[in-house]
Amino acid sequence: MAVVGGKFEVLTSQQIEQIHQATLQVLEKTGIRVKSDVALHLLEEAGADVDHNTQRARIHDYLIEEGVRRAPKSIRLCGRDPRNDLTVEGKRSYFGLGGSGIYMLDAETRRRRVATKRDLEDSCLLADALENIDFLMGLIIPQDVDQAVWDRHSADAKLRSTTKHSFTGALGADGARDVLRMVALVAGGEEELRRRPLFSFILCPVSPLTHDARNTETAIELAKHGAPIIWACEAISGATAPVTLAGTLVQQNAEVLSGVLIAQLVNPGTPVFYGAVSSPMDMRNGNIALGVPEVALLGVAASQLAHHYGIPMYSTGRITDSKVPDAQSAYEKALQQVLLGLAGGNLIHNAAGMLDKMITGSLEQMVIDDEVIGMVKRIIKGIDVSPETLALDVIDRVGPSGNFLAQRHSREFYLREHRLPGLSDTNTREMWERLGSKDAVARAGEKVKEILGSHSVKPLDDGIKLELGRMVKEAEKRLSAQRTH
């Protein structure tokens, strides 16, 4: 369910214009390195100044403006169940699962272990059932499969385990072709997949100011098929970007907008997202810091820049440096989530389930985060002021010293105005103790077991499941043969 934000800003219109003009100067004067001959030729033919020896392209402002103009301003992302379709535009906000973990926090031992494909399937099934999760990445990258084809295994698990829209990765142009073939099989063919994209693909520039060969070639292949592309900049302030937040925004803007341009040169109208997941470095220890206020500030500012260009936006929220579900994970996550939602960020990923700088997934944390997302969505909706909600006739009817419990108005508007907690405990202490004195993590664990034991998604046809498995095995054999030679 979308909620409409845009009530919170950190940049003035003048500051947005300053960042925009600085970005154009960086792209034209400093340029960007593109490690793909195909992309360099596309840029050169369009009018960029290209040095093939250094692989540097200096891009004029009119090219960036044309790339932005060609990019769709509204993008429909579809689920296997049409009730899960999303229309991404303006300041409509959706919240979804992260997907970069390589570990899982074991619910029984409370220790982390290596993540498996089964963990991916469980996280997708759980996300499919949670009402406030609008889309998903899958929480983890399975480590018990051949890492040369983890993207195919990931696509296989997601297609089987959820009817919601999925984000995924693709390992090069070959990986993009394989994953698109798998998704098209489920969608009903390539043309139907173009009409109803079930997957979006996340690609990352290499900060500072570089598009590497594999991601660029992947983008070119995806654009040929009209598949949705997310250019997700992961700059680190003070390490791979200027230490100042404004400088990071300028560099991030240059990396994303040049990626948008490349996709539009391949296929005008390719659906692209302005992706921004930058963060600062903790100069005391050399680690990235993800649960800090600057991440929220960068995310809100990036949302404003994306709105300025009219390009749908992908950002990150509810990420934490905490290693377990605890008070630290709660306050770090909640601060980012509510601000990004109020800013009108479109696709807020990593919104549920991630711990420990996004490398560890937790099903219990997913359930806790789903509860918080529900609260955030309610805050973003705001307060409805109308003749009915002002309730003058009801106030007059009840009068001094009365109560409103028996009023029809209370029954009609209670669920429309108030969000019922699904995980939070609102009992008295005495009742809480009688129910076992369970904290939020324990209650979340019970809900995980309940959902995984009872929830199911519409199964794929047996023939399709067999073909998906065959496609994955064929990719494994093909890449194994390539490695041998």
SULSUL-V996535 format. One record per helix or strand of 3 or more residues. SS is the DSSP state (hx for helix, st for strand). FROM is the first residue (numbers start at 1). TO is the last residue. If there is no record, write none. Layout:
BEGIN
[[SS	FROM	TO] [SS	FROM	TO]]
END
This chain:
BEGIN
[[hx	13	30] [st	32	34] [hx	37	46] [st	49	51] [st	56	58] [hx	61	70] [st	74	77] [hx	82	84] [st	86	89] [st	92	97] [st	103	105] [st	112	114] [hx	117	129] [hx	147	161] [st	165	168] [hx	172	187] [hx	190	195] [st	199	203] [hx	213	224] [st	229	233] [hx	245	266] [st	272	276] [st	279	282] [st	287	289] [hx	293	309] [st	313	316] [hx	327	343] [st	347	352] [hx	363	381] [hx	387	390] [hx	392	398] [hx	408	417] [hx	429	434] [hx	440	454] [hx	462	484]]
END
